[in-house]
Amino acid sequence: MSMREFYEKHILSRLITCACAQPGIMDLREQVVPLADGDVLEIGCGGGLNQKFYDHSKITRFAGIDPNPALLEGARSRVKAQGWDALIREGVGEAIPFPDSSFDTVVCTYTLCSVNDQAQVISEMRRVLKPGGKLLFLEHGSAPDPGPRKWQARIEPIWRPMMGNCHLTRQVGAALRGGGLSVEPLGQGYLERAPKFAGWMEWGVARKSGA
């Protein structure tokens, strides 16, 4: 096993889970995830950090995908602890393994930063949503201020390979609108106690038209 393979298998998953479980981030998850209802799909479900925030009384079916086998172990263990019958499978957002118009809600938290093709993932999430369905998003991305944005561009080439392809400079709301979704922001701002180059957060609801 190469050093890179060892890092990705044994260290990266723990590092990502720890980073994405900071108290401020968990507070934001608690604002977004309970809005899910009906048939629900979570993209990038690895680690299972959203599990405790779902309102099970509003959900008729739950599925989740993630490309990282080590993170999926965490997701499956948390689903089991919840006593929830859920379909958790390996998969990528660029080719979601479900038919068109399958879900009322898609949940995407801290995932669009690390996918290979952001536009394709947004297109796929829109595809699997039922007409009138909603995408609940909570993501970090390109800062609105010149100073932090300049540092994001400088740091990203080093940051990305260390943090599982995590990009610092990607747009969030603008990218969702560009993918044909109408965006209803719930909030945005810098995460407290986080460096500004990695701390710009946007969260809200993006809807698929009823057509």
Secondary structure, DSSP 4 states (H G I P E B T S, - for coil): --HHHHIIIIIIHHHHHHHTT-HHHHHHHHHHGGG--EEEEEET-TT-TTGGG--GGGEEEEEEEES-HHHHHHHHHHHHHHT---EEEE--GGG-SS-TT-EEEEEEES-TTT-S-HHHHHHHHHHHEEEEEEEEEEEE---SSHHHHHHHHHHHHHHHHHTTS--SS--SHHHHHHTT-EEEEEEEEEPTTS-HHHHEEEEEEEE----
